[in-house]
Amino acid sequence: MRTNPLIKPGMRVAVIGLGLSGRAAVRYLSACGAEVVVSDSRREAEFVAQEGGFLQETGVAWEAGGHSPAFFAGVDMVFVSPGVPLDLPLLEDLRRRGGEIVGELAVAAPVLAAPVLAITGTNGKTTVTTLIGQLLQVAGKKVFVGGNIGTPLFTHLLDGAGADAVVLEVSSFQLDTAGGFRPDIALLLNITPDHIDRHGSLAGYSRAKLKVFANQGAADTAILNGDDPFCRQALTTITGRVLLFGHSADCRARIDGDRIVVRWPEEEIYDLAGSRLANAIGLMNAAAAILAARSAGCSPEEILTGLLAFQPLRHRVEEVARIDGITYYDDSKATNTGAVLAALARVKGKVVLIAGGRDKGEDYALLQDGVRDKARCVILIGEAADQIAAALAGAAPLDRAATMEEAVRLAQAAAQPGDAVLLSPACASFDMFTSYAHRGDVFAAAVRGLKGTAAPAAAGGGV
């Protein structure tokens, strides 16, 4: 049996939401001796069809089709998966009665033995998390990389394999239920509007992100974006040692052309010219990762080796093809306005932008200046097409497409030699696709199906 001071043997714990995180929670909580029950919002037939094997294997009691108060009678603790809204009437009632509502970070916090590096922010989390993990591995450390990216933290705890460092991507949803989670090194990459439908406002979203620093002490390290005004505003609230990255003179990792100049305390130069990180977004990501890796004990030589070898992740301004002088980029991971603006600034020349999908409460008017400056036209898809069209009226010519394939054909017809066609949706994908990766793959397949004279895409993708 696993030991966790938060989970007493025999206590009754309800898990709400049986996705990847929820299934890992059931296994871990059961291994700690808890009596686990599961509640899921999916219709019973759908739930059984998708989760029947797991339910039979684990033997947990369950309900589907909603969350009935009677099912939660006698529950000592409620575990919520990250995607579960915290304003459910059931949860509000549990709070009023003093019920304990926790997430993965809160439960795992007391039993994390290795140093923890936690990365959050609106954009770049997955890239920086992956990059830091690789830098630590180059330095010879045994590293677990997971959390909001890939493998749940509970899976790592169950494996019992141990690690020299735990590197976690953490979302605002996870931080809302993080409890006593205290990372040794915490990174806040940026804050731009996102998930407003969940958090209610940009201020609420920012408060959730800043919880990554909430339990840090003077011996811990806080790494923040020195170019981001929201990060700057947070500095007075942080207890740990603060390290800034960006372009300002007071940044410990300062971007200078394609170089990153670090004071540690002597000056260190990381020249990334010619690497896949030698662009505006890549250099910011690299600067944050350098500070994290140095704080974790890696040498400058180890870090530079890892940076130069790094390949960008898929669906992040990834070059798909060059056809008749037009370059096609898959930036499907751009699910908010801040990511779209960064992509527009990064891609050279005029852009035919493909945007739209399921709305998350974004203020699409924030795209006006970027679209006016860079876009030859905008092709809109998905449920949010009308909202985006209203917000961008007058900024650029607008067109509509019913499918991704139609959007790509319209984009090819609108683009001129030297232009780029950029899929950068500013929206979630779930209206038309199963994930942002699925959306990007459909875009890439449509591009490769175009007629024209193709030239090889750049090795490794990206710009």
N, C-alpha and C positions, 0 to 999 in steps of 0.2 A: 504493500500500500504506500502511495506517495504521502508525504507530509507537507501540509501547508497550514500556517497558523490561522488563516481566514476560513478554512474549511474543516469543520469538526466532523468526525465520523458519525454517520447517521443523520446529519442535518439534511433537510429537504430543500433542494435548489431547483428552481424553474429556469429553464433556458428558453428564451424567446427568440425565435428565428433560427432555423436549422440549415443555414448555408455552410460554407467552408469553415467559418469561425465557429458557428454553433455546433457543428459536428465535432470539431476539435475540443470544444468546451465540454461536451457530454463525456467524451473519453477521459479528459483530464479530471473533471470533477468526480466522475465515478471512481477513477483510480485513487482519489483522495478519500474515498469512503462515503461520499455524499449519496443520498437518494435523489436521483435526477429525474425530472419530468420535463417534457418538451411541449411548447405551444407555438403554433405557426399560423400565419394568416392565409396560407394557400388553401384552396378548396380541398376537401378531404380526398377526393378521387385523385386529384393532381398530386397532392402531398404523398399519398401512399404509393402512387406510381413512381415518383421520383426518389422517395426516401425509404420505401418499404424494406429493402435489404438491410439498411443501416438500423432501422427500428427493430427489426427482428434480431439482428446480431447483438444489439446492446440491451434489448429487453426493457427499454424505458417506457413509462406511461406517457401518453401524448394526447393532444387535441389539435384539431385543424379547423380552419374556417374562421378564425378569430381568437380572441383572448378573453375567455369567460371568467368573471370573478370567482365563481365556484371552484374552478380548476386550481386556483391559486390559494385556496384555503389551506392554512397550516404550512405555507411555504416560509422558510427562514431567510432565503436570499433569492434574488432574481438576477440572472445573468442576461444581459441584452447584447445581441450581436450588433455590430457597428451600424448596419442599415436600418435598425429599428428606431422609429421616431420616439423621442423621449417624452413627448407630450401626449402619449396614449392615455386615455382616461384611467385605464387600469393602473398605469405607473403613477399617475398623479395621486390616485387613491392610496397606493402603497406608500408613497412618500408621506402623505398626511398621517398614516398610521405608524410611521417610523420604520417602514420596511427598508432593507438594504438593497440597493440597486447597483450592480457592478458590471464592469467590462473586463476584457482580457488583461489589460495593463494593470488594473487594480489587483486582480487575483494573482497575477504572476509576480508582482513587485516584491513581496517578502522572500521569494525563493530564488531570485536572480543572483547568482554568486559572482559571475564574471562582470567586468565593467560593461556598462550599457551606453551605447551611442544612439540617440533618438533624433530622427530627422523629420521635420514637418515644414509646411509652407504651402502656398497655393499651387505653385508650379516648380517642377524640378525635383520633387521628392524621390521619385523612383530612380532617376539618373544618379543623384547624389548618394543615395543609399547604396546603390550598386557599386558606384565608384569607390566609396569609402571601404566597402567590403573587399574590393579587389586590391586597394592600396594596403590594407592590413594583411591580406594574404600574401602579397609580394614581400612584405616584411617578415613572413614566416609564421604568422599567427593563425591559429585555428579559429575560424570565424563562423558564427551563425548569422545569416542575413535573412530577415523575414519581417513579420508583422503585417502591415497593410499591403506589403508586396510579397506575393507567393505564399510562403509557408507560415501558418499561424504560430505564434509564440508557444502556445500550449503543445503543439507537436514537438517542438524542440525540447520542452521540459519532459515530455513523455519518453523521448528518445534516450535521454540520460547520457548522451554522448559527451556533454561538456563542451566548453569553448573558452578561448582566451579573451574573446570579446563578443558581445551581442549587439548587432547593428540592426536597428528597427526603423522602418518607415512607419510613421504614426499619423493618422488622419485626425481632422477636427472631431469626427464622430467618435473615434477611439478616445481622444483626450477628454471628451465630455464625461466619460465614465472611468477615468484613469485613477481615481482615488489617491492612494499614497505613492503612485509611480514616481520614481526619482532617478532620472538618467544622470550618469556621471558627466556625460557630454551631450548637450542638447543644441540642436541647430534649428533656427527659424530662417528659412530661405527668402521668403517674401510674403506679403499679404496683398492680394487683390480680390475684388468681389467674387465670391463663389459660395455655393450651397446656401444662398440666402433663403431658399424655400425651407431649409431645415433650421437655420439659426435666427431667422427673422430680420436680421439687419447686418450690415458690415461690422458694426460694433460688436454684435453677438458672435459673429464668426471670428473676429479678432480675439475676443476673450477666450474662445475655445482654443485657438492656436497657442495663446500665451500660457495655457495650462501646462505646456511642456516644461516650463521653468518653475512652476508653482512650488515644488517641494525641494528645489535645489538649495544647497548650503554653500558656504563660502569656499569650500574645497572643490566644488563642481565648476564646470566650464559651460558658458553660454556663448554660442556663436551666432551672430546675427548679420543681416544684410545692412551695411552702412549706407547704401543708396536708397533704402526703402523708408519713407517717412513713418509708416506704422511701426516698423522695427525700431526706429530711432525713438519714437514716443514711449516705447516699452522699457527703455534702458533704466529708468529710475526705479522700476519695480523689481529688478532682477538682483538676486542675492549673490549669485556665483560670479566667477571671474569672467568678464565680458571681453570677447574678441570680435572685431568687426572685419568684414570683407567687402570689397567694392572698389570704387574709384577715388574716394576721399582721402585726404592726407592722413587722417587719423585712423585709417584702416590698417589692422595688423597684416592683412593680406591685401595688397593694393595692386590693381590691374593697371599695367603700363604697356599699351600696345598689345602684343601677343605674349608679354611676359607678366608673371605675377611676382611681385616683390614682397617678401615676408620679413618682418622683424621678429627674431626669436632667440635671444634679443639681438644677436648679430644679423646682418642682412643676408637673406637667402634669395637667390634668383631662380625662378622656374620658367625657362624659356619653352613655350609651347608652339612656336612657329612651325607650321607644317603638320601639326597634329590634328586629330579630329576634334579637339577641344578649342582650336584657335578661331573662335567666333564669339560674338557678344554673349550668347547664352552659355556656351561651353566654358568660357573663362570665368564667369561668375560661379558656375557649378564647381569648377576646379579649385577656385580660391576657397570656397567653403570647405571642400573636401581636404585641402591641404591643412587648414587649421585643425580640423578634426583628427586627421592622421598624425600630425605633430603632437597634438594633445594626448593622443593614445600611444606615443612613444616611437613612432616610425621616424627613420632618418630621412634627410632631404634626398639622398641618393635613391633610397627605396621608393619614395614618393614620386620622384621624377620618372623613374622607370615605369611605374604603374600608370602615370598620366599619359605618357607617350604611347603606351600600348593599348589604351582604352578605346573601345569602339562604341559609338552612340547606340542607344537602345532603339528599337523599332517604333515606328509611328510617331516620331518626334522630329518634324521637319526632315523626313527621310526622302532622299531622292529616289524616285521610282523609275523614271525614264526620261529620255530627251528625244522628242519627235518633231521633226521639221523646225528645229531651232527653238522649240518650247520645252521648258523643263517642268516636270510634274513632281510635286512634293506631297507626301502623305504626312500630315500633322494631326492625325485623328485623335491623338491624346489631348489636344487642345480643347478642353471641355469648359473653358471659361474665357471671359473677354481678355484678361491679362495675358493668357497664353497666346491668343490670337494676335494681340498687339506686338508681343515679342517676336512672333513668327513673321509678321509683316515687316518689322524693322530688320529682321535678319536676312530675308530673301532680297536679292538684288533685282533692280528693274521693276517694271510694272507687273501687277499680279491680277490674275482672274481668281477670285476667292470663291470657294465653295463652302457654305456655312449652313448651319441649321441642325435641328434634331429635337430632343426633348428639353424643354426649358427647366432651368434650376433656380429661377428667380434672378437671372442676370439683368443688368442694366445695359442693354445693347447700344444705347446712345454713347457709351464710352468708346465705341469703335469708330465713331464718326470721323475724327481727325485722321486716324490711321488709314481708314478706307479712302477718304478724300485724297490723301497724299499718294497712296500706293496702288489702289485698285482700279483697273480698267473697267471692271464690272464685277458684280456679285451674283452668284447663282445660289438660290435659296432652296433648301430641301427640308422635309420633316415638319413636325408639329409646330415648331416655333417660327416658321417662315413668315407668318403675318406680323408677329411681334418684331422680328428683326427688320422686316421691310419698313414698318412704321418708324422704327428708330433710325434707320439709315436713309430715309427719304431725302433726296437731293445730294447725298454724299457721293454717289456713283450710280451708274445705270444698274437696274436690278432685273433679274430674270428668275423664273421658277422651274423646278424640275420635279417630277413625280418619283423618280428613281435615281440611284447613284449613277447608273449607266447613262441616263439622259443628261444628268448634270455634267458628266465628263465630256459628252459629245458637244453640249452647248459651250462648255469652257474652251474646248479645242477650236470651235468656230469663232469664238470671241477673241482669243489670244492672237498676238502677233509675234513674229520671230524676235527672240530676245526676252519675251515675257516668261513668267512662271504661272503655272496653274497650281494653286495651293488649296488642299483640303484642310481647313482649320475651322472646325464647326462651332466653337463657343457654346456647345450644348452637349448634354448626355446623348448616348447612342440608342437608348432602349426603345425608342418609338419604331425604329426600322431594323435594328441590328441587336445581336446578343451582347455586344461589348464594343469598346472603342477599337479593339484589335480586329474584330470581325468587320467593322465599318472600314477600317484602313485596308484590309485585305480585299474587300469588294471594290474599293476605289482603285487599288493597284491592278486588279484583274481587268477592270474596265479600261484603264489606261493602256494596258498591254494589248487590249483588243482593238485599239484605234488603228486606223489605216494611216500610213505615212512612212517617212524615212526615219528610222530610229538610230540614235547614236548611243554608245554605252553610257549607263549611269555611272556616277562617280563611285569609286570603290568605298564601301562602308556606308554609303548614303549620307544624307545631311548636306549642309552647306558650309 
